[in-house]
Each structure stands twice: as C-alpha cells, then as structure tokens.
C-alpha cells in the first residue's frame, strides 16, 4: 500500500536526518551538551516546515522564582507567555479573560527548550484565543526526576494565582505537551486532581505515557 506523506512531514524528516539526531537513550553527556546548543531559529526553512508564526500573537519571557511565588518545590524558571491580539473566536470579549493553557515541551526529559514550542503555542493562542504559558522546566541528568515535574506543577499554580494580572480566567485551564511534555502534562493534571487547581482539559500530543 502506498501512503501519501504530507510534504511538510517529508521536509521535517529530511531536516532531522541531516541534523545528526541521536536517540536520547544512546546519548552520552557530551552528546546531550552538544544537542542542547542546537536551537531552531525562525527562518524560511522552519516557516516552510511548520508554517509561519502568527503575526497577531506576542511573546513575553518572565523569569519567576516559583519556589518563592508558590511555596512549592521548584526554583527560578522562565515562563514564556503567548498572548493573542486578534479577534477572539466565538465573539468572546477580551475583558472576560482568556482561557489559560500551560505548555510543556518535549525532549525526553533531557532535551528541549522554549523555542521549539513557539509555533505550536502561538497557533493555539491565535486560533483558540487563549493565553498560553510555556514552561522551561529543569532537565535531567543535572536535575533528576521529580525536578521537572515540580517545576511543571508549580508553574500551573503560579499561572492560576496570577490569572487576573495575566488577563486569564481560572475556570478554563488546560495543560498541553508533546512527547515527554505530554507525559508531564498528564502528571501535572493528576497532581492538580489531588491538590488543585482545577484542570478543564488535557491536550496530550503523542505522550510518552502508559
């Protein structure tokens, strides 16, 4: 059977094949260090593969000491906030507040960064009309589990506590992630089920979960 693969998927495969990507399970400490220096900048190639960044979404990086701000086990963490500025879907009013979506990037818990999720987070912000908060959680092996989990949950608590200042609403909160980030989103939702805050939706993109 012949499968017609989307041209963007073929381009992405071509791109990663030539980037010398190694399975995380086979990476040495030196391999991890080199891989972390590679960052996908926004250019003609990435726009062709992933699509252009929406023009009506702003990005703001906030450096937050989550341990101080929430009292939970964590530390200084960068949160990237994506805010839509175009018309909201369904005729919603901006003054009523925007849904809040916490995003956790993939990377096997040892790789990944905020930049790789820019396109996804910006598209969700623009198309859903949501305030997306992407979390630069700590990575192994320097910060073994549960450091990343603690950052992910503390970021959720922080975002809900600061919903008014951010222009968000606490009755429409979701967690989102791809691969290892999908696993982290599911774990954060389980923690929130026990201790709050309330989660309304999980967006798990090929999550590494059982």
ABEGO torsion letter per residue (X at the ends): XBBBBBAAAAAAAAAAAAAGBBBAAABBAAAAAAAAABBBBBBAAAAAAAEBBBAABBBBBBBBBAAAAAGBBBBBBBBBBBBBABBBBGGBBAAAEBBBBBBBBBGGGABEBAAAAAAAAAAAAAAAGBBBBBBBBBBOAABBOAAAAAAAAAAAAAAAAAAAAAGBBAABBBBBBBEAAAAAAAAAAAAAAAAOBBBABBBBBGBBBX
